[in-house]
């Protein structure tokens, strides 16, 4: 398979998981290259997601690494043989790669869990709200660049209804008028509507709840076909960070459960949002 110039995040993750299996087996890239009749350079490309890998090779490597987790092996084969060209690829030359990576992650997720403390998350945003948020943080963007960002965000919402989605919102998220009262009220109406949609769970943390750290809890957690292939995403001062190391995933799962535990249940959350709507 020819080298890829721009591997997707999913292709890079496949390479990362193959490297982890090799490391767990205590083998060097050179040793495995000799086993495959390949070269260290080709091994490096494969483990970086630059070079593709066939189903036969994935299974052969798994056997050589003495990996007995059949569910993980099947999941890796699925990643290796997936030839889907997602809608997000239409934006490859128009938006930064992180936009495409996030859409791809959500598309393949078996479930999505999110904590939002600053803004309504992208999967629930109206177009007016999305444009206001983007323009606020990137005021230098001309409309020709703002428009595809907002459009991309709207298209991400296609996963709702097919992928189980649970979001925990801190009260300020629902009160903040990113644009004006009209946009804020319309946005809250959409969150309320989605809270009753199949597969969507919305929970609210009121201002006066004890034991919540606020902004530091921002998180998106996407479930993989097997837990080892889960991915967490957080925004940092350096940009968007994707995490997939086992210790990181455990920490993020623990954080989500901790935050979820102090939130109102879905029914009480809807009642709370209805009361907020009367104040906007």
Secondary structure, 3 states (H helix, E strand, C coil): CCCCCCCCHHHHHHHHHHHHHHHHHCCCHHHHHHHHCCCHHHHHHHHCCCCCCCHHHHHHHHHHCCCCCHHHHHHHHHHHHCCCCCHHHHHCCCCCHHHHHHHHHHHHCCEEEEEECCCCCHHHCCHHHHHHHHHHHCCCCCHHHHHHHHHHHHHHHHHECCEEEEEEEEHHHHHCCCCCHHHHHHHHHHHHHHHCCCCEEEEEECCCCCCCCHHHHCEEEEECCCHHHCEEEEEECCEEEEECCHHHHHHHHHHHHHHHHCCCCHHHHHHHHHHHHHHC
